[in-house]
Amino acid sequence: MDDTVKSGHAVDSKISAKTVSRQPENLSGSEIQSLCDVIHSKLIPELCATQNTGQDIDGVSPLGLTLAISNEDCARLKTAVVGGHAKDAVSVLNRILDAGVAVERIYLDLLAPIARDLGEKWKRDELSFLDVTAALVILQLLLHAADRRTPPAAPSAGTNKVIALARVPGDQHMFGILTVARFFERAGWQVMGGPDKEYTDGFIRSTAANACSVAGVSVGSEAKLSSAADVIAKLRAQCRATDLTIIVGGPVITQNPPLAGALGADAMAEDARRAVTVAESLV
């Protein structure tokens, strides 16, 4: 694992793998503050907004398939993540990958349920702030580690499979966009943007300039619905010549699918795998 987590693959470039692999009591004051700043401003708001669209990690996946992951490994990974033990978590993840489990299944059916459980425990005050901080950073590191083990194929030259992915300005729904980006990359798409990007006027202009065929807009809260509608209207205005397809997702849309049409989008997707299927059926 790289000593420093790269932008777009984890929480923040200032947080190193060495930092999160140590026990909380062994972190320096500056390291704790760095972790707390990132988690408080970015990850906790998104984590609390994450929707439970599937069942527990030892049950049946949202895809309707029995998980090819042992209950023992599921429990060990959850214990390692919640306990802040990064090395143990990566060891369990490697064992699961060695068994041949698809990375996409790990994203949707293993890591996402752990994140939801962390959110519930945080809201019930069953975990301390530092516990949640360390666990969330480890989840991000696991995503990065899985990518390194089985990197996606490079998109074909000259393909029109280019998607812009970003958040509505001010929204903190990041984990979902990171997962969606991974699924599109593994399906051979070129991804412009990611969880660290917002649909600013400049990014919208870049979407048009790069001839993106699809734009994915994530809406994490009802308070951002008006901003989402504004982003979609601007995308339409800037991308008239490219016949842009707009897909929306996020907790608010999953709870109320008709909002997709009301916002001016072409379609909605309830999870990352569905987003790829919808995009490829419309382009």
C-alpha positions in Angstrom: 0.0 0.0 0.0 1.3 3.4 -0.8 2.5 5.4 2.2 0.3 8.3 1.2 -3.2 7.8 -0.1 -3.7 9.3 -3.5 -6.4 11.9 -4.1 -9.7 10.4 -5.3 -8.8 7.0 -3.7 -9.1 8.0 -0.1 -10.0 10.7 2.3 -7.2 13.2 2.0 -3.7 13.4 0.6 -2.4 14.6 4.0 -3.4 11.4 5.7 -0.9 8.5 5.4 -1.4 4.8 5.6 1.1 4.8 8.5 -1.1 7.3 10.4 -4.3 5.2 10.2 -2.5 1.9 10.8 -1.4 3.0 14.3 -3.7 2.8 17.3 -5.6 6.0 18.2 -3.7 6.4 21.5 -0.4 6.4 19.5 -1.3 9.3 17.2 0.2 12.7 17.6 -2.0 15.7 18.3 -1.5 17.0 14.8 -2.4 13.7 13.2 -5.5 13.4 15.3 -6.5 17.0 14.3 -5.9 16.2 10.6 -8.1 13.1 10.8 -10.8 14.9 12.7 -10.9 17.9 10.3 -11.4 15.7 7.3 -14.0 13.4 8.9 -16.0 16.1 10.5 -16.2 18.2 7.3 -16.5 15.5 4.7 -17.3 12.0 5.7 -19.6 12.0 8.7 -22.3 14.1 6.9 -22.2 11.7 4.0 -22.1 8.6 6.2 -25.3 9.6 8.0 -27.0 10.2 4.7 -26.1 6.7 3.3 -29.2 4.7 2.6 -29.6 1.0 3.4 -30.6 -0.5 0.0 -29.5 -4.0 0.8 -29.3 -6.5 3.7 -26.6 -7.3 6.1 -23.2 -8.4 4.9 -23.8 -12.0 5.9 -27.2 -12.2 4.1 -28.3 -11.7 0.5 -26.8 -9.0 -1.7 -28.9 -6.2 -3.3 -28.3 -8.1 -6.5 -30.2 -11.1 -5.2 -27.2 -13.3 -5.1 -25.8 -15.2 -2.1 -22.5 -13.6 -1.0 -19.4 -15.6 -1.8 -17.8 -14.2 1.5 -17.8 -16.3 4.7 -19.6 -15.0 7.7 -16.3 -15.4 9.6 -14.4 -13.0 7.2 -17.3 -10.6 7.3 -17.2 -10.4 11.1 -13.4 -10.2 11.2 -13.4 -7.3 8.7 -16.1 -5.4 10.5 -14.3 -5.9 13.9 -11.0 -4.7 12.4 -12.5 -1.6 10.8 -14.6 -0.6 13.9 -11.6 -1.3 16.1 -9.3 0.9 14.0 -7.0 -2.0 13.0 -6.0 -1.1 9.5 -3.4 -3.9 9.0 -5.9 -6.5 10.2 -8.6 -5.1 7.9 -6.3 -5.2 4.8 -5.3 -8.8 5.7 -8.9 -9.9 5.8 -9.6 -8.0 2.5 -6.7 -9.7 0.8 -8.0 -13.1 1.9 -11.4 -12.4 0.5 -9.9 -11.2 -2.8 -7.7 -14.3 -2.9 -10.8 -16.4 -2.7 -12.0 -14.9 -6.0 -14.7 -12.5 -4.8 -15.4 -9.7 -7.3 -14.3 -6.2 -6.3 -17.7 -4.9 -7.2 -19.3 -7.2 -4.7 -16.9 -6.1 -2.0 -17.8 -2.5 -2.7 -21.6 -2.9 -2.6 -22.1 -5.9 -0.3 -19.3 -5.7 2.3 -17.9 -2.2 2.7 -21.1 -0.3 2.3 -23.0 -2.2 5.0 -20.0 -1.6 7.4 -20.3 2.1 6.6 -24.0 2.1 7.3 -23.4 0.3 10.6 -20.8 2.9 11.6 -23.4 5.6 10.8 -26.0 4.0 13.0 -23.5 3.5 15.9 -22.4 7.1 15.6 -26.0 8.3 15.8 -26.7 6.1 18.8 -23.4 7.3 20.5 -22.1 3.8 20.7 -18.8 4.9 19.1 -16.5 7.8 20.0 -15.6 10.5 17.5 -12.1 9.1 17.2 -13.4 5.5 16.7 -15.6 6.7 13.8 -12.7 8.7 12.4 -10.3 5.8 12.3 -12.9 3.4 11.0 -13.9 5.7 8.1 -10.3 6.3 7.0 -9.7 2.5 7.0 -12.8 2.0 4.8 -11.3 4.4 2.3 -8.0 2.6 2.4 -9.7 -0.7 1.8 -11.3 0.8 -1.4 -7.8 1.9 -2.5 -6.3 -1.5 -1.6 -9.0 -3.4 -3.6 -8.3 -1.2 -6.6 -4.6 -1.9 -6.4 -5.2 -5.6 -6.4 -7.5 -5.6 -9.4 -7.1 -2.4 -11.3 -9.7 -1.6 -14.0 -8.7 -1.9 -17.7 -7.9 1.3 -19.5 -10.8 2.7 -21.6 -10.5 2.1 -25.3 -9.2 4.9 -27.5 -11.8 7.0 -29.2 -14.7 5.7 -27.1 -17.7 7.8 -26.4 -18.1 6.3 -23.0 -17.1 9.4 -21.0 -18.9 10.3 -17.8 -18.7 13.4 -15.7 -19.2 12.7 -11.9 -19.4 15.4 -9.2 -21.3 16.6 -6.3 -23.9 19.4 -6.2 -22.1 22.4 -4.8 -21.9 22.3 -1.0 -23.1 18.6 -0.8 -20.9 16.1 1.1 -22.2 12.9 -0.4 -18.8 11.5 -1.3 -18.6 7.8 -0.6 -21.3 7.0 -3.1 -19.6 9.0 -5.9 -16.3 7.2 -5.2 -18.1 3.8 -5.6 -19.9 4.9 -8.8 -16.6 6.1 -10.3 -15.0 2.7 -9.6 -17.9 0.8 -11.3 -17.8 3.0 -14.4 -14.0 2.6 -14.7 -14.4 -1.2 -14.4 -17.0 -1.1 -17.2 -14.5 0.6 -19.5 -15.6 4.2 -19.1 -13.4 7.2 -18.8 -14.4 9.1 -15.7 -14.0 12.9 -15.4 -14.2 14.3 -11.9 -15.0 12.2 -8.8 -15.9 12.7 -5.1 -13.6 15.7 -4.7 -15.3 17.7 -7.5 -18.4 19.9 -7.5 -20.5 21.0 -10.4 -19.1 24.5 -10.4 -19.5 26.6 -13.5 -16.0 25.7 -14.5 -16.6 22.0 -14.1 -19.8 22.2 -16.2 -17.8 24.0 -18.9 -15.2 21.2 -18.8 -18.0 18.6 -19.1 -19.1 20.2 -22.4 -15.5 20.7 -23.6 -14.6 17.1 -23.0 -17.7 15.9 -24.9 -19.0 13.8 -22.0 -21.8 11.5 -23.1 -23.2 11.1 -19.5 -23.2 13.3 -16.4 -23.9 11.8 -13.0 -25.3 14.2 -10.4 -25.3 13.1 -6.8 -27.9 14.7 -4.4 -27.3 13.9 -0.7 -30.0 15.9 1.0 -33.4 17.6 0.4 -31.7 20.9 1.0 -29.7 20.4 -2.2 -32.6 19.7 -4.5 -32.9 23.3 -5.8 -29.1 23.4 -6.4 -29.3 20.0 -8.3 -32.0 21.4 -10.6 -29.9 24.5 -11.2 -26.8 22.3 -12.0 -28.9 20.1 -14.5 -30.3 23.3 -16.2 -26.7 24.6 -16.6 -25.5 21.2 -18.0 -28.3 21.2 -20.5 -27.4 24.8 -21.6 -23.7 24.1 -21.9 -23.9 20.7 -23.5 -26.6 21.2 -26.2 -24.2 20.0 -29.0 -23.2 16.7 -27.2 -26.6 15.2 -26.5 -25.7 14.7 -22.9 -27.5 12.1 -20.8 -28.0 13.1 -17.2 -28.4 10.5 -14.4 -29.1 11.4 -10.8 -28.6 9.4 -7.7 -28.1 9.7 -3.9 -30.1 9.1 -0.8 -32.9 11.6 -1.6 -33.4 10.3 -5.1 -33.4 6.7 -4.0 -36.1 7.5 -1.5 -38.2 9.4 -4.0 -37.4 8.3 -7.6 -40.0 10.7 -9.3 -37.7 13.5 -8.2 -35.4 12.6 -11.1 -37.8 13.7 -13.7 -38.8 16.8 -11.7 -35.2 17.9 -11.6 -34.8 17.5 -15.3 -32.7 14.4 -15.4 -33.1 11.6 -18.0 -32.9 8.7 -15.4 -32.0 7.8 -11.9 -30.0 4.9 -10.4 -30.3 3.5 -6.9 -26.7 2.1 -6.8 -23.4 2.1 -8.6 -24.0 -1.1 -10.6 -27.4 0.1 -11.8 -25.9 3.5 -12.8 -23.6 1.7 -15.3 -26.5 -0.3 -16.7 -28.7 2.7 -17.1 -25.9 4.8 -18.8 -25.1 2.1 -21.3 -28.7 1.6 -22.2 -29.1 5.3 -22.9 -25.9 6.2 -24.8 
